[in-house]
Amino acid sequence: MTIDDAPGSAGSEELIRVRGLHKQYGAVHALRGVDLAVRPGEVHGLVGANGAGKSTLIRILAGLERPDAGTIQVRGEIVRIRTTDDATDHGFSFIHQELNLIPDFTVLQNLVLGREQNVGGFLRRNAMRRKAQRVSEELSFGFSLDVKTRDLSVPDQWLVSIGRALVNDARLIVMDEPTASLSAEETSRLYAIIEQLSAAGVAILYVSHRLDEVVRLCDTVTVFKDGSVVAELAGETLTKDELVRHIVGRSLEGTSAVSAGGSDAGEVVLAIQDLVQLPSVRGMSLTVRRGEVVGIAGLVGSGRTELAKLIFGETRPDSGTMEYRGAPHQPRSCAESIARGIALVPEERRAEGVLLEKSIAFNLTLPALRRFQISPWFPLLRMGAVQERAREVARQFTVKLNSVADRVDTLSGGNQQKVVMGKWFTAGRVDLLILDEPTKGVDVGARAEIYRAIRQFASEGMAVLVISSEFDELTICDRVVVMVEGHDVGDVAGDQISEEYLLEMCYAKGVQDK
């Protein structure tokens, strides 16, 4: 199906009806009896704070999760979506913020991937190309079907993802933070395509923290809070103020950036001024002092993780300055930052923080393995010394284990996180510790231990930077910098640090600018 083939525009018939959807992960209620209806041709917004339940609903519709209770109807019939193929067969297509394209495949191969037409075991290559060509013309591709997708810009990759949805006969396209990496001109082009799809009868589920574009595009908006639907707004009632009131729980009148004032902490360890790395970081400034725990609060797409990577030397800024311990900080690599006493605990610990198939001892001493070599010219390690040092760090961080010789993947999530933190303390002195989502996937008991460790590090004179999407845990910080679309919009300190107030700060800029 292409745009010309799509059914008529929005009507009263429901394409999807979700009733009483529940999903629980342990003690966490991700969805609490969610009801939702989407009609053909409707642009339906999903908004809410981090962890409100939007992503869980999308994962259930995509066949990646199964609900504990409730039903999903497609055109009036109850269906069970057990796999991603089931979702595709029902006409659902999902375009995530990190586009799911194969870089070494051509545009044509990505467009027809998984839906290749064949007769008697032979691919109908000409028919596939004709259908892909029709889609490319309707979406005004400015590139060949035969170019590799890795050679395309991010906006053009978005076009390919939308094109794949149409080739797959999508009746519903879910877009997750679609404008996070687009310029103003590219965003306008995406708006035009969404309006074109809607006019042709394709339904759009639009997930975004940018409320101005939600108001501009969406016919209906469903607001999630704590796993529940708290409002459904449409037509003339659809304003940013109204959306924010339901997301936050009260009006933002009078909310403004609050300066934290001076600090009685020690010397400045990290100072950032007007740091830019497009498109994610657009003019960020902050300071972190010795003995201080500074939090960074922000919604998805605010640029928090990208900022951490800049400080750690994984990426380089386009402009702006960084100073570390009074000297210019322009790291050419992560190794250079580590050597200067900067440590990063990444958000994705299993992919970036530990080697799961290696032992606990190996992981805990990894940054300092050269210290345990028999000699600088002989790569064999003094394993007794490695294991003894690993046991010392494991005790310091209360890692629950049988033996440091066990593999890291035998540990719980909380203990794996302690290993990721502990390994930096075998490498030498740490003056700046950056923690990106430090308690992600960690149980309540391990969280409390990690919080105690953070405060202990600060009391010993370390500067600590905590990035978290769970605003309630930022109450452990002395000060919190609020980050919105790559900018710092204000500091919050003392008794003002609360989940509700930080959430207000994240939305206040957009509301006040309308």
C-alpha positions in Angstrom: 0.0 0.0 0.0 1.2 3.5 -0.8 -0.4 6.8 0.1 -2.6 6.7 -2.9 -3.9 3.2 -2.0 -4.6 4.1 1.7 -8.2 4.1 3.0 -10.1 7.3 3.4 -9.5 10.0 6.0 -10.5 9.9 9.7 -14.0 8.8 10.5 -15.9 7.4 13.4 -14.8 3.8 12.9 -12.0 2.8 15.3 -8.8 1.3 13.9 -7.5 0.3 17.4 -9.3 0.1 20.7 -7.3 -0.8 23.9 -9.4 -1.7 26.9 -8.3 -2.1 30.5 -4.6 -2.8 29.7 -2.5 -3.7 32.7 1.3 -4.5 32.9 3.3 -5.0 36.0 7.1 -5.6 36.4 7.6 -6.8 40.0 6.4 -4.0 42.2 6.2 -1.5 39.4 2.8 -1.0 37.8 3.8 0.2 34.3 0.1 0.3 33.0 -3.0 0.5 35.2 -6.1 -0.2 33.2 -5.3 1.9 30.2 -8.1 2.7 27.6 -7.2 4.2 24.2 -8.9 4.5 20.8 -7.3 5.5 17.5 -9.2 6.1 14.3 -8.0 6.0 10.7 -6.4 9.2 9.6 -6.1 10.5 13.2 -2.9 12.0 14.5 -3.0 10.9 18.1 -0.5 12.2 20.6 0.9 10.3 23.6 2.4 12.5 26.3 3.6 12.1 29.8 6.7 12.3 32.0 9.5 9.7 31.8 8.2 6.4 33.1 4.5 7.4 32.7 3.7 4.2 30.7 3.9 5.4 27.0 6.7 3.1 26.1 5.2 0.1 27.7 2.0 0.6 25.7 4.0 0.9 22.5 6.0 -2.3 23.3 2.8 -4.2 23.8 1.3 -3.0 20.5 4.7 -3.9 18.8 4.5 -7.5 20.2 7.6 -7.0 22.3 5.7 -7.3 25.6 2.4 -9.0 26.6 -0.2 -7.4 28.8 -1.1 -9.0 32.2 -4.8 -8.1 31.6 -6.9 -6.2 29.1 -7.8 -6.5 25.4 -6.7 -5.0 22.1 -9.2 -4.7 19.2 -8.3 -4.0 15.6 -11.3 -2.9 13.5 -13.6 -4.3 16.1 -12.0 -7.7 16.5 -10.1 -8.8 19.6 -6.5 -9.7 18.6 -3.5 -11.2 20.3 -0.2 -9.6 19.4 2.4 -12.2 20.4 5.3 -11.2 18.1 6.5 -8.3 16.0 5.3 -10.2 12.9 1.8 -10.2 14.4 2.0 -6.4 14.7 3.2 -6.0 11.1 0.3 -8.3 9.9 -2.2 -6.0 11.6 -0.7 -3.0 9.8 1.3 -1.6 12.7 4.7 0.1 12.0 7.1 1.6 14.5 9.7 4.2 13.9 11.8 4.6 17.0 14.2 7.5 17.9 17.1 5.2 17.1 16.1 4.2 13.6 16.0 0.4 12.9 17.7 0.4 9.5 20.6 -1.8 8.3 23.4 0.6 7.3 25.0 -1.7 4.7 21.7 -2.5 3.0 20.5 -0.3 0.1 17.4 1.9 0.5 15.5 -0.6 -1.6 16.6 -3.6 0.6 15.6 -1.7 3.8 12.2 -0.7 2.3 11.2 -4.3 1.5 13.1 -6.1 4.3 10.9 -8.8 5.9 8.1 -8.4 3.4 9.8 -9.6 0.2 7.3 -10.8 -2.4 8.0 -14.2 -3.9 6.3 -16.8 -6.2 7.4 -20.4 -6.0 10.4 -19.4 -3.9 11.7 -16.8 -6.3 11.8 -13.1 -5.4 9.6 -10.8 -7.5 12.4 -8.2 -7.7 10.7 -6.0 -10.4 7.4 -5.9 -8.5 9.2 -5.0 -5.3 11.2 -2.2 -7.0 8.0 -0.8 -8.6 6.2 -0.6 -5.3 9.3 1.0 -3.6 9.7 3.4 -6.5 6.0 4.6 -6.1 6.6 5.2 -2.4 9.8 7.1 -3.0 8.1 9.4 -5.5 5.2 10.0 -3.1 7.5 10.9 -0.2 9.8 12.9 -2.6 13.0 10.9 -1.9 15.9 13.0 -3.1 18.2 9.9 -3.4 18.4 6.6 -5.3 16.9 3.4 -4.1 20.3 1.8 -4.6 22.3 4.0 -2.2 23.4 2.5 1.1 21.4 3.9 4.0 24.6 4.6 6.0 25.4 7.3 3.4 22.1 9.1 4.1 21.5 12.0 6.5 19.3 11.4 9.5 16.2 13.1 7.9 16.6 11.0 4.8 16.8 7.9 7.0 13.5 9.0 8.6 12.0 9.1 5.1 13.2 5.6 4.5 11.6 4.4 7.7 8.3 6.0 6.8 8.6 4.5 3.3 9.1 1.1 4.7 5.9 1.5 6.7 4.0 2.3 3.5 5.6 -0.6 1.6 4.4 -2.8 4.5 0.9 -1.6 4.1 0.9 0.2 7.4 -2.5 1.4 8.7 -0.9 2.8 12.0 2.5 4.3 12.2 4.0 5.0 15.7 6.6 7.8 15.8 8.8 8.1 18.9 10.4 11.5 19.4 10.6 12.0 15.6 12.0 15.5 15.6 14.8 15.0 18.2 17.5 14.9 15.6 16.0 17.2 13.0 16.5 20.8 12.1 13.6 23.3 11.9 13.5 22.9 8.1 13.6 19.1 8.3 10.9 19.2 11.0 8.6 21.2 8.7 9.1 18.6 6.0 8.1 15.8 8.4 5.0 17.7 9.5 3.9 17.9 5.8 4.4 14.2 5.4 2.4 13.4 8.5 -0.4 15.6 7.2 -0.2 13.8 3.9 -0.4 10.4 5.6 -3.3 11.5 7.8 -5.3 12.8 4.8 -4.8 9.4 3.1 -6.2 7.6 6.2 -3.1 6.4 7.9 -3.3 6.7 11.6 -0.3 8.2 13.5 0.6 7.6 17.2 2.9 10.6 17.9 5.1 10.4 21.0 6.9 13.6 22.0 8.0 15.7 24.9 7.9 18.8 22.6 4.4 20.0 23.4 4.3 22.8 20.9 4.5 20.3 18.0 2.0 18.0 19.7 -0.5 20.9 19.8 0.3 21.8 16.2 -0.1 18.3 14.8 -2.4 16.1 16.9 -6.2 15.8 16.6 -6.3 14.0 20.0 -3.8 13.7 22.8 -3.8 11.1 25.6 -1.9 12.1 28.7 -0.2 9.3 30.8 0.8 9.7 34.5 2.1 6.9 36.7 0.8 4.2 34.3 -2.7 5.6 34.0 -4.5 7.7 31.4 -5.4 10.9 33.2 -6.8 12.9 30.3 -7.8 12.8 26.7 -7.9 16.2 25.0 -9.0 17.2 21.6 -10.0 20.1 19.4 -10.1 23.6 21.0 -9.2 22.2 24.4 -5.8 21.2 23.1 -3.3 23.8 24.5 0.2 23.4 26.0 -1.0 24.8 29.3 -3.7 22.2 29.5 -1.4 19.4 28.6 1.2 20.4 31.2 -1.4 20.8 33.9 -2.4 17.1 33.4 1.3 15.9 33.0 2.5 17.7 36.1 -0.6 17.7 38.2 -1.0 21.5 38.4 -0.5 24.7 36.4 2.9 26.1 35.8 2.0 29.7 36.5 4.9 31.4 38.3 7.4 28.6 37.5 10.7 30.0 36.6 14.4 29.1 36.6 15.8 29.3 40.1 19.4 29.9 40.8 21.0 27.7 43.4 23.2 30.5 44.5 26.7 30.0 45.9 28.0 26.7 47.2 30.0 25.9 50.3 31.6 23.0 48.6 35.2 23.0 47.6 37.1 24.1 44.5 35.5 23.9 41.1 36.4 20.6 39.5 34.4 20.9 36.2 33.3 24.1 34.5 31.4 24.0 31.2 30.5 27.2 29.3 28.2 27.4 26.3 29.0 23.8 25.1 27.5 22.9 21.8 27.4 19.6 19.9 24.6 19.6 17.4 21.9 18.5 17.3 21.7 17.3 21.0 23.7 19.9 23.0 22.9 23.5 22.1 24.6 25.7 24.7 25.1 24.0 28.0 26.8 25.6 31.0 27.4 24.1 34.5 29.9 23.8 37.3 30.6 20.9 39.7 32.7 21.4 42.8 34.7 19.1 45.0 32.5 17.5 47.6 29.3 18.3 45.6 26.7 16.0 44.1 25.1 17.8 41.1 22.2 16.2 39.3 21.1 16.7 35.7 17.3 16.5 35.1 15.8 16.3 31.7 13.2 14.6 29.5 14.0 12.1 26.7 16.0 13.9 24.0 17.2 16.7 26.3 20.9 15.9 25.6 21.9 14.6 29.0 23.8 11.4 27.9 25.4 13.3 25.0 26.7 15.8 27.5 28.2 13.0 29.6 30.0 11.6 26.5 31.4 15.0 25.7 32.9 15.4 29.2 34.3 11.9 29.1 36.0 12.3 25.7 33.9 9.8 23.8 32.8 12.7 21.5 34.0 16.2 20.8 32.1 19.5 20.9 31.5 21.8 18.0 32.1 24.9 20.2 32.2 26.1 23.8 34.7 25.4 26.6 35.3 22.9 29.3 37.7 23.3 32.2 38.8 20.5 34.6 40.6 21.2 37.8 41.4 24.7 36.5 42.9 23.7 33.2 41.3 23.4 29.7 39.7 20.1 29.2 39.8 19.0 25.5 40.0 15.2 25.8 41.0 13.4 22.6 39.9 10.0 24.0 38.2 8.3 26.9 41.7 7.0 28.0 42.9 10.6 28.4 40.0 11.5 30.7 40.5 8.3 32.7 44.2 9.2 33.2 43.1 12.7 34.5 40.8 11.1 37.1 37.4 11.2 35.3 35.2 8.1 35.5 31.9 7.4 33.7 29.3 4.8 34.7 27.3 4.5 31.5 23.5 4.1 31.1 23.8 0.8 29.3 26.0 -1.1 31.8 25.6 -4.5 30.1 26.6 -3.2 26.7 29.2 -0.5 27.7 30.1 -1.0 31.4 31.1 -4.6 31.9 32.3 -7.6 30.0 29.7 -10.1 31.0 31.6 -13.2 30.0 34.6 -12.2 32.0 35.2 -12.7 35.7 34.3 -10.2 38.4 38.0 -9.9 39.3 38.8 -9.1 35.6 36.1 -6.4 35.4 36.9 -4.8 38.8 40.6 -4.4 37.8 40.2 -3.8 34.1 41.1 -0.1 34.1 44.4 -0.9 36.0 45.4 -4.3 34.5 48.8 -2.9 33.6 49.6 -2.5 37.2 49.2 -6.2 37.7 51.5 -7.3 34.9 54.5 -9.4 35.9 56.6 -6.8 34.0 56.0 -3.9 31.5 57.3 -6.2 28.7 55.5 -9.4 29.8 51.7 -9.4 29.5 51.0 -12.1 32.0 49.2 -10.9 35.2 49.9 -11.6 38.8 46.5 -13.2 39.3 46.9 -13.4 43.1 47.2 -9.6 43.3 44.3 -9.1 40.8 42.0 -11.3 42.9 43.1 -9.7 46.2 42.5 -6.2 44.9 39.1 -7.3 43.4 38.1 -8.7 46.8 39.0 -5.4 48.5 36.9 -3.4 46.0 34.0 -5.9 46.2 33.9 -5.5 50.0 34.1 -1.7 49.7 31.1 -1.7 47.4 29.2 -4.6 49.2 29.1 -6.7 46.0 27.2 -9.9 46.9 29.1 -12.7 45.3 30.4 -16.2 45.8 33.8 -15.7 44.3 35.6 -13.0 42.4 36.4 -15.7 39.9 32.7 -16.0 38.9 31.5 -14.4 35.7 29.8 -11.0 36.0 26.6 -12.3 34.3 26.0 -14.5 37.4 25.4 -11.3 39.5 22.1 -9.5 39.9 21.6 -6.1 38.1 22.3 -4.2 41.3 25.6 -6.0 41.9 26.6 -5.6 38.3 26.1 -1.9 38.7 28.4 -1.9 41.8 31.1 -3.6 39.7 30.8 -0.9 37.1 31.2 1.8 39.7 33.9 -0.1 41.7 36.2 -0.8 38.8 37.2 2.9 38.6 38.6 2.8 42.1 41.3 0.4 41.1 42.6 2.8 38.4 43.8 5.5 40.7 42.4 8.7 42.1 38.9 9.7 40.8 38.1 13.4 41.1 35.0 13.5 38.9 32.5 10.6 38.8 29.8 10.8 36.2 26.8 8.5 36.8 24.3 8.1 33.9 21.1 6.4 35.2 22.9 4.9 38.2 20.0 2.8 39.4 18.4 1.7 36.1 17.2 -1.9 36.5 18.3 -2.0 40.2 16.2 -3.2 43.1 15.2 -1.1 46.0 17.9 -2.5 48.4 20.7 -2.0 45.9 19.5 1.5 45.1 19.8 2.6 48.8 23.4 1.2 48.8 24.3 3.1 45.7 22.8 6.3 47.1 24.9 5.9 50.2 28.0 5.3 48.1 27.4 8.5 46.1 27.1 10.6 49.3 30.2 8.9 50.7 32.2 9.8 47.6 31.2 13.4 47.9 32.0 13.5 51.6 35.5 12.3 50.7 36.0 15.3 48.4 35.0 13.8 45.0 32.8 15.8 42.5 29.8 13.7 41.4 27.5 14.3 38.4 24.3 12.3 38.5 22.1 12.0 35.4 18.7 10.5 35.9 15.3 10.3 34.3 13.9 9.3 37.7 13.5 12.7 39.2 12.7 11.4 42.7 16.2 10.0 43.1 17.8 13.4 42.3 16.8 14.5 45.8 20.1 12.9 46.9 21.8 15.8 45.1 23.0 19.1 46.5 21.9 20.9 43.4 20.1 19.9 40.1 20.6 21.5 36.7 17.6 21.3 34.5 18.3 20.5 30.8 15.8 21.2 28.1 16.5 20.5 24.4 20.3 20.8 24.9 20.2 24.0 27.1 20.5 24.5 30.8 17.3 26.4 31.9 18.1 26.8 35.6 19.3 25.3 38.8 17.3 23.9 41.7 18.8 23.4 45.2 17.9 22.5 48.7 14.2 21.9 49.6 13.1 22.8 46.1 14.5 19.6 44.7 11.5 17.4 44.2 10.1 15.2 41.4 7.2 17.6 40.9 9.2 20.8 40.7 11.8 19.3 38.4 9.1 18.1 36.1 7.6 21.6 36.1 11.0 23.1 35.2 11.4 20.7 32.2 8.1 21.9 30.8 8.1 25.5 31.9 10.3 26.8 29.1 8.1 25.5 26.4 5.0 26.8 28.0 6.4 30.3 28.6 7.7 30.5 25.0 4.3 29.9 23.4 
